[in-house]
Amino acid sequence: MASRLPSTPPVLSGFTYVRPLGAGGFADVFLFEQNLPRRSVAVKVLLQSVVDAEVLRMFNAEADVMARLSSHPSILTVYSASISADGRPYLVMEYCPNGPAGRFRRNPFSTPDALEVGVRIASALETAHRAGVLHRDIKPSNILHTAYNAAVLSDFGIASSLSHSSAAELFAMSVPWSAPEVVEERTTGTVASEVWGFGATLYSLLAGRTPFEPADGAKVTTEQLRQRIRRGKYAPITRPDVPASLNAALAQMMSLDPRKRPKTMKDCAELLRAVQAEIGLTPTALEVAVDEWAAAGAPIDFDNRLMRQPVVAPVLGESSRARERARARSRSARPPEAAPQPSDDGTTVARAKPSYLWLKLAAAVGVGVGLAVAGMAALRLF
């Protein structure tokens, strides 16, 4: 959460401003009420002062990535994206009332809750990786809870391609949850570094502090924290309800050597599901997109720097003329009416259309007579 005040909320057609939700380095988030369909939404708006080509590239990537992935039940849903009247790009997203960011230090997660959240977020990250996307900023503040208390992964603002690195890609990181190789700027992100960040996040939810903060609560500088992460010495969580198997799983995820970590987020989820079964819990369902879905979409363009907004279909100026031509064609397709005939006194009168009502009446009378005759014949038989 930034210390500055939020910017002025944008004026958005079809939305009513309610209140600010948060302020960040590049954007502010506001609560709006969407008018049709009626619902509460969170609107993330870029700051006008920071909108340059690189920030616009990040915004476009975030919008496209979230649109591609938000059908996953554990990824925040995005509804739309556009440009406000004052030129600020914005995202309209699902409104989530809270998340673990503000509570894990005051009230650490129970082991069952942390395991459930862990499996769900691991499933979301596995799906992102299968779609060729790296999140690159896994931390407690990017896990939110929906109105139904379901954990969802949010903020793909520095996401990148899994298959190739962009020339403009930055070493963006949240140090307490960044892998040693990212802290040392040896890589901007890999599946292995995502595994490390995921393990560090889960550790934080359980321990009430980040993995390399001193257990006694002593303050450390960012550089001291970097040094602790580089050494990578795992300190087990000593809570009695945290089983040794869970500490072992977290230690493996946060191994100093990336090659010794689980190979995929699916492997991380399976480690957590095994712990759930060990302590008598029903393992949380693993929700991963099928391979056909991952292969169906076009690759996301992480280098798009265009100012984009939805294309609105224009109203044709000749629409009324087109409707009149359609009426004319409809009239010409009808059977021709009889031409008007002159009357004896010189005025013109229209000849009445031939009526077939008498034929209908005759048919009805014929049917009635036939039924009566048949009835009389039947009586004679008796």
Secondary structure, 3 states (H helix, E strand, C coil): CCCCCCCCCCCCCCEEEEEEEEECCCEEEEEEEECCCCEEEEEEEECHHHCCHHHHHHHHHHHHHHHHHCCCCCECCEEEEEECCCCCEEEEEECCCECHHHCCCCCCCCHHHHHHHHHHHHHHHHHHHHCCEECCCCCHHHEEECCCCCEEECCCCCCEECCCCCCCCCCCCCHHHCCHHHHCCCCCCCHHHHHHHHHHHHHHHHHCCCCCCCCCCCCCCHHHHHHHHHHCCCCCCCCCCCCHHHHHHHHHHCCCCHHHCCCCHHHHHHHHHHHHHHCCCCCCCCCCCCHHHHHHCCCCCCCCCCCCCCCCCCCCCCHHHHHHHHHHHHHHCCCCCCCCEECCCCCEECCCCCCCHHHHHHHHHHHHHHHHHHHHHHHHHC
